[in-house]
Amino acid sequence: MSQSSIFALVLAGGDGTRLRSLTTLANGECVPKQFWSLRGGSSLLARTVERAARFTDAEHTLSIVTESHRQWWAPELARLPAANVIVQPANRGTGLGVLLPLLTALERDRQARVVLLPSDHYVRGEDVLTRGIRQALEASLEDPERAILLGFEPDEPDTGLGYILPSTRTFRGLSRVARFVEKPTVDHAWELMARGALWNSFILVSTASALLEIFRLRIPRVLEELQPMVRAGDAAGALADLYGRVASIDFSRGILQGQEARLRVLRVGACGWTDLGTPARVESALSRAPNSMRGEEAYLGAVPAPSLAEQRLRGLDRLLEKRFDQL
């Protein structure tokens, strides 16, 4: 690969509202899902930073977080350089969650390539995913004007995920993107699967400049305001003002949709990938994950994270107690 820097952009600023029914503690406090483990041990966030370490180092790992979550992310990210933990004043969607660390990477290396890594995924076969990411990074050298999405072949018609419909094959296993479909009906999902659609993993590889150009086309005014703040390096007040004025921006719908000509998709082999966005997806992951993950060493996690598996069992116990009381 070339000498351009490879930055991992770890997206950890979400509130996890779709999983609130499972991630709310007994005291009523909701802990966003990226700070939970699946079956004990390292949190999903710590495992995502470990995933990034497979293709870059800590100096080139940037994590976007939200100020209100500080009590959870501070111990998890303590081993990253302080300047690599990018704190947004509020969660305004994945659009700004990607743009802030993207601009930071560009300030450090104008030739940078970036890998977007959401921190709420479970992956059983990390080696398979790593090969896919490396393949996409190699392809980005030959086609630097295109951003590459990693897609996974669906094994069920999940209505809670986004789908990518590939078009003609190009090179290195890449295909053009015909269109995106967000959260289809069951019947539509079956139809998409029959046409070769892939689950949109939200994992993306691109030159930083190509991805920035997509943002420039979609939200030029926001970019015009945000770029000088990142260059200034210490503009917390200005950033808070901007976040107070802008609406939430979804990266898939608000940025990528409509820019299919600038995108490619890479079909990644089966690796047990799942998005832990809903209780049903957690249930699916638990059915496939090893029975115990506690012995695995945490990369950054200071202490074992709370377990989604144990939280689920506690919820079932409470439900059974309630039904028993009603008899």
Backbone torsions as a table, in degrees:
resi	resn	phi	psi	omega
1	MET	NA	161.7	-179.0
2	SER	-72.5	174.8	-178.7
3	GLN	-81.9	0.0	177.3
4	SER	-63.9	144.4	-177.2
5	SER	-69.5	144.3	172.9
6	ILE	-107.4	116.1	179.6
7	PHE	-104.7	133.5	169.1
8	ALA	-93.1	126.3	176.8
9	LEU	-105.8	101.9	-176.3
10	VAL	-90.2	116.1	-174.5
11	LEU	-92.3	108.2	-174.4
12	ALA	-135.7	29.4	-176.0
13	GLY	-100.9	0.0	-175.3
14	GLY	-74.4	159.2	-179.8
15	ASP	-92.0	-13.7	178.1
16	GLY	64.4	38.4	-174.3
17	THR	-66.1	-31.7	-178.3
18	ARG	-68.4	-18.5	-178.7
19	LEU	-108.2	13.2	-174.3
20	ARG	-57.2	-35.4	-178.3
21	SER	-62.0	-24.4	-178.7
22	LEU	-100.3	-28.0	-172.1
23	THR	-102.1	13.9	175.8
24	THR	-91.2	125.3	-178.3
25	LEU	-75.0	170.9	-178.5
26	ALA	-60.7	-28.5	179.5
27	ASN	-83.3	4.4	178.7
28	GLY	91.2	-3.8	-179.9
29	GLU	-80.9	131.0	178.8
30	CYS	-97.4	122.3	178.7
31	VAL	-103.0	117.4	-179.3
32	PRO	-53.0	146.8	-168.8
33	LYS	-62.8	-25.4	-177.6
34	GLN	-67.7	-13.7	180.0
35	PHE	-99.2	6.8	176.0
36	TRP	-100.9	160.3	168.3
37	SER	-101.3	166.6	176.7
38	LEU	-79.6	-51.8	-179.4
39	ARG	-130.4	24.7	-176.8
40	GLY	104.7	164.2	-177.5
41	GLY	89.4	-142.6	-175.7
42	SER	-66.5	148.2	175.6
43	SER	-71.9	164.9	175.7
44	LEU	-59.9	-37.0	178.3
45	LEU	-64.2	-46.8	179.5
46	ALA	-61.5	-38.7	179.5
47	ARG	-68.5	-30.7	177.9
48	THR	-70.3	-39.4	176.2
49	VAL	-65.1	-37.6	175.0
50	GLU	-63.4	-37.4	176.7
51	ARG	-61.1	-42.3	179.5
52	ALA	-63.6	-32.8	-178.3
53	ALA	-66.8	-10.2	177.8
54	ARG	-75.9	-17.1	-179.1
55	PHE	-136.3	-1.7	174.8
56	THR	-153.5	-178.0	-178.4
57	ASP	-113.1	176.4	-176.5
58	ALA	-62.3	-32.3	179.7
59	GLU	-63.9	-23.4	-178.4
60	HIS	-114.1	23.0	175.3
61	THR	-110.0	115.5	-179.5
62	LEU	-111.0	132.7	179.1
63	SER	-120.9	128.3	176.0
64	ILE	-94.3	126.4	-177.8
65	VAL	-133.5	173.0	-179.1
66	THR	-116.9	138.6	-174.6
67	GLU	-53.7	-41.2	-176.3
68	SER	-67.6	-11.7	179.6
69	HIS	-100.1	10.5	-170.5
70	ARG	-52.3	-41.2	-176.6
71	GLN	-59.6	-24.7	-178.7
72	TRP	-95.1	-40.2	-176.2
73	TRP	-83.5	-25.3	-176.3
74	ALA	-57.0	-50.8	177.9
75	PRO	-69.2	-29.5	-178.6
76	GLU	-68.4	-33.8	-173.1
77	LEU	-109.4	18.0	-174.1
78	ALA	-63.2	-24.6	-177.4
79	ARG	-89.9	-6.5	172.0
80	LEU	-79.4	149.9	172.5
81	PRO	-55.6	139.1	-175.9
82	ALA	-55.0	-37.3	-178.5
83	ALA	-69.2	-13.4	-179.4
84	ASN	-91.4	-5.0	175.2
85	VAL	-99.4	105.7	-172.4
86	ILE	-97.6	114.0	-172.3
87	VAL	-99.9	116.6	174.4
88	GLN	-93.0	146.1	-175.7
89	PRO	-68.1	-22.3	179.2
90	ALA	-159.3	164.2	176.3
91	ASN	-85.2	116.8	177.7
92	ARG	-119.5	33.3	175.8
93	GLY	92.4	169.1	-175.9
94	THR	-72.7	-19.0	178.4
95	GLY	-61.2	-56.0	177.4
96	LEU	-70.1	-28.9	177.3
97	GLY	-62.8	-28.2	174.5
98	VAL	-86.5	-41.7	-172.5
99	LEU	-64.2	-40.7	-178.4
100	LEU	-60.3	-54.6	178.3
101	PRO	-67.7	-28.4	176.4
102	LEU	-61.8	-46.2	178.5
103	LEU	-64.2	-36.1	178.0
104	THR	-64.0	-43.7	177.8
105	ALA	-60.8	-41.9	-179.0
106	LEU	-66.5	-33.0	177.0
107	GLU	-65.2	-29.0	-177.9
108	ARG	-88.6	-30.0	-179.5
109	ASP	-155.0	110.7	-178.0
110	ARG	-67.1	-16.5	178.9
111	GLN	-101.4	13.6	-173.3
112	ALA	-60.8	148.6	166.2
113	ARG	-112.3	147.2	-174.1
114	VAL	-127.4	150.8	174.2
115	VAL	-125.9	117.1	176.9
116	LEU	-82.1	128.1	179.3
117	LEU	-128.6	101.2	172.0
118	PRO	-62.7	147.4	-174.1
119	SER	-101.5	18.4	179.8
120	ASP	-120.8	31.8	-179.4
121	HIS	-108.3	149.3	167.3
122	TYR	-112.2	134.3	178.6
123	VAL	-130.8	122.1	179.6
124	ARG	-79.6	-42.6	-177.7
125	GLY	-104.8	82.8	-176.4
126	GLU	-62.7	-34.3	-178.6
127	ASP	-62.8	-38.4	179.6
128	VAL	-65.5	-45.0	179.1
129	LEU	-63.4	-42.4	179.5
130	THR	-59.8	-41.8	177.3
131	ARG	-61.5	-39.4	177.9
132	GLY	-63.4	-42.8	179.2
133	ILE	-64.1	-43.5	179.8
134	ARG	-65.4	-37.6	177.3
135	GLN	-62.9	-41.7	178.8
136	ALA	-66.9	-37.8	177.8
137	LEU	-63.7	-40.9	176.6
138	GLU	-63.5	-43.3	-179.6
139	ALA	-64.5	-31.4	-179.0
140	SER	-67.0	-22.1	176.1
141	LEU	-70.9	-34.1	-177.2
142	GLU	-87.4	-23.3	179.7
143	ASP	-135.1	70.0	-171.3
144	PRO	-70.0	-9.3	-178.8
145	GLU	-89.9	-2.2	-177.1
146	ARG	-116.7	139.4	171.4
147	ALA	-90.6	142.5	-173.8
148	ILE	-115.0	119.4	175.5
149	LEU	-92.3	143.4	174.4
150	LEU	-95.4	124.1	-178.8
151	GLY	-116.3	148.5	-179.6
152	PHE	-120.7	139.8	-179.3
153	GLU	-68.4	125.5	-177.9
154	PRO	-67.0	143.7	173.1
155	ASP	-111.2	3.1	175.5
156	GLU	-162.3	158.4	-178.4
157	PRO	-82.9	73.1	-176.9
158	ASP	-74.4	124.1	-178.0
159	THR	-89.3	-2.1	-178.8
160	GLY	-97.9	0.3	-177.4
161	LEU	-112.4	163.0	172.9
162	GLY	-90.9	151.2	-178.8
163	TYR	-121.3	146.9	174.7
164	ILE	-115.2	124.8	176.4
165	LEU	-96.4	109.6	-179.3
166	PRO	-72.9	156.1	175.2
167	SER	-113.4	-136.6	-176.5
168	THR	-68.9	146.4	177.6
169	ARG	-73.3	142.9	177.7
170	THR	-108.9	-90.5	179.8
171	PHE	-147.8	164.3	178.7
172	ARG	52.8	32.1	178.0
173	GLY	80.2	5.7	-179.5
174	LEU	-86.7	151.4	174.1
175	SER	-129.3	153.2	170.6
176	ARG	-68.7	157.7	179.0
177	VAL	-99.7	118.5	177.7
178	ALA	-77.4	-49.3	177.1
179	ARG	-169.9	165.9	175.1
180	PHE	-103.6	148.0	172.4
181	VAL	-132.9	119.1	-179.0
182	GLU	-97.1	125.0	171.5
183	LYS	46.8	66.9	-179.0
184	PRO	-74.3	167.9	170.7
185	THR	-69.2	168.0	179.6
186	VAL	-60.4	-46.1	-179.5
187	ASP	-61.8	-42.0	179.9
188	HIS	-67.1	-37.2	178.5
189	ALA	-62.6	-41.9	176.5
190	TRP	-60.4	-42.2	179.5
191	GLU	-62.7	-43.8	179.7
192	LEU	-63.1	-42.1	178.7
193	MET	-60.8	-39.8	179.7
194	ALA	-65.8	-25.6	-179.1
195	ARG	-92.9	6.1	176.2
196	GLY	87.8	18.0	179.7
197	ALA	-67.2	153.2	-179.0
198	LEU	-117.3	151.1	171.0
199	TRP	-67.9	135.5	175.9
200	ASN	-82.8	109.2	-176.6
201	SER	-78.9	-14.2	-175.7
202	PHE	71.9	2.5	172.3
203	ILE	-85.5	125.7	-172.5
204	LEU	-136.0	141.7	177.1
205	VAL	-122.5	134.8	-177.3
206	SER	-163.8	157.8	161.6
207	THR	-67.2	144.6	-178.2
208	ALA	-62.4	-36.0	-178.1
209	SER	-67.1	-38.3	179.6
210	ALA	-67.0	-40.5	179.1
211	LEU	-68.7	-37.7	177.8
212	LEU	-61.7	-37.5	-179.6
213	GLU	-63.0	-35.8	176.7
214	ILE	-64.1	-42.8	176.3
215	PHE	-61.9	-39.6	-178.8
216	ARG	-62.3	-36.2	178.9
217	LEU	-73.0	-31.4	-172.9
218	ARG	-92.9	-44.3	-177.0
219	ILE	-133.9	64.6	-174.0
220	PRO	-61.6	-37.6	-176.7
221	ARG	-69.3	-41.7	177.7
222	VAL	-63.1	-43.5	179.0
223	LEU	-62.2	-40.5	-179.8
224	GLU	-61.0	-35.4	178.3
225	GLU	-78.9	-39.2	-171.2
226	LEU	-76.3	-35.6	-174.4
227	GLN	-59.2	-45.4	178.2
228	PRO	-64.2	-30.2	178.5
229	MET	-65.5	-42.6	179.3
230	VAL	-66.5	-39.6	178.6
231	ARG	-64.6	-35.7	-179.4
232	ALA	-66.9	-31.3	176.3
233	GLY	80.9	-21.6	-179.0
234	ASP	-142.4	77.1	-174.8
235	ALA	-133.7	46.3	-175.1
236	ALA	-59.8	-40.7	-179.2
237	GLY	-65.3	-43.7	179.1
238	ALA	-65.3	-37.8	179.6
239	LEU	-66.0	-41.7	178.2
240	ALA	-62.8	-38.4	177.8
241	ASP	-63.9	-44.5	179.3
242	LEU	-62.3	-46.1	-179.7
243	TYR	-63.9	-27.0	177.9
244	GLY	-74.8	-17.4	-176.4
245	ARG	-104.6	-25.0	-174.1
246	VAL	-92.3	150.4	174.6
247	ALA	-81.1	162.8	176.9
248	SER	-62.6	138.5	-178.4
249	ILE	-121.5	120.5	177.9
250	ASP	-88.3	129.1	-175.2
251	PHE	-63.4	-43.9	-178.0
252	SER	-68.6	-54.6	-175.1
253	ARG	-77.2	-39.4	-173.3
254	GLY	-88.2	-20.5	-176.3
255	ILE	-115.7	-53.2	-173.1
256	LEU	-80.4	-39.0	-179.1
257	GLN	-61.5	133.3	-176.2
258	GLY	93.5	-8.6	179.6
259	GLN	-114.9	28.6	-175.1
260	GLU	-56.6	-31.7	-179.2
261	ALA	-65.1	-21.4	-179.4
262	ARG	-94.5	6.5	-173.7
263	LEU	-120.6	154.7	169.4
264	ARG	-132.5	159.5	177.1
265	VAL	-127.6	138.3	177.7
266	LEU	-112.0	124.0	176.9
267	ARG	-79.3	119.4	-178.5
268	VAL	-100.2	140.8	179.9
269	GLY	-62.7	165.2	-178.3
270	ALA	-59.0	126.0	-179.8
271	CYS	-141.0	13.6	178.7
272	GLY	70.2	28.4	179.1
273	TRP	-70.8	140.2	171.4
274	THR	-151.2	144.8	175.0
275	ASP	-89.9	122.2	-177.5
276	LEU	-89.1	47.2	-174.6
277	GLY	-83.0	-20.5	-176.2
278	THR	-137.2	160.4	175.8
279	PRO	-55.4	-35.6	179.7
280	ALA	-65.1	-38.5	179.0
281	ARG	-70.1	-35.5	175.1
282	VAL	-62.8	-44.3	178.6
283	GLU	-58.1	-43.0	179.3
284	SER	-63.4	-43.4	-179.9
285	ALA	-64.6	-41.5	-179.5
286	LEU	-63.9	-32.8	-179.6
287	SER	-71.1	-19.0	-176.3
288	ARG	-108.9	-19.2	-174.8
289	ALA	-78.5	157.5	174.3
290	PRO	-56.7	150.7	-178.0
291	ASN	-64.0	-28.5	178.7
292	SER	-137.3	131.9	178.4
293	MET	-123.9	10.4	-173.3
294	ARG	-68.6	-27.3	-176.9
295	GLY	-76.3	-9.7	-178.3
296	GLU	-74.5	135.5	-177.1
297	GLU	-72.4	134.5	176.5
298	ALA	-79.5	138.5	178.5
299	TYR	-77.4	-47.8	-179.6
300	LEU	-123.4	-17.1	-173.8
301	GLY	-62.4	126.3	-179.6
302	ALA	-73.1	-37.8	-179.7
303	VAL	-139.0	159.0	176.6
304	PRO	-57.3	137.9	-178.4
305	ALA	-83.4	156.6	176.0
306	PRO	-59.6	148.3	-171.5
307	SER	-99.6	127.8	175.2
308	LEU	-65.0	-35.4	179.1
309	ALA	-63.0	-45.5	-179.9
310	GLU	-68.5	-37.5	177.9
311	GLN	-63.4	-39.2	177.9
312	ARG	-63.3	-43.0	179.3
313	LEU	-64.6	-39.0	177.4
314	ARG	-62.6	-39.1	178.0
315	GLY	-64.5	-39.8	177.7
316	LEU	-66.0	-39.4	178.1
317	ASP	-62.1	-42.7	179.6
318	ARG	-64.8	-38.7	179.0
319	LEU	-64.4	-42.4	178.8
320	LEU	-65.2	-40.3	177.9
321	GLU	-62.4	-40.7	179.9
322	LYS	-64.3	-43.0	-179.7
323	ARG	-68.1	-36.7	179.2
324	PHE	-64.4	-40.7	179.5
325	ASP	-64.6	-26.6	-177.7
326	GLN	-82.7	-12.0	179.7
327	LEU	-71.6	NA	NA
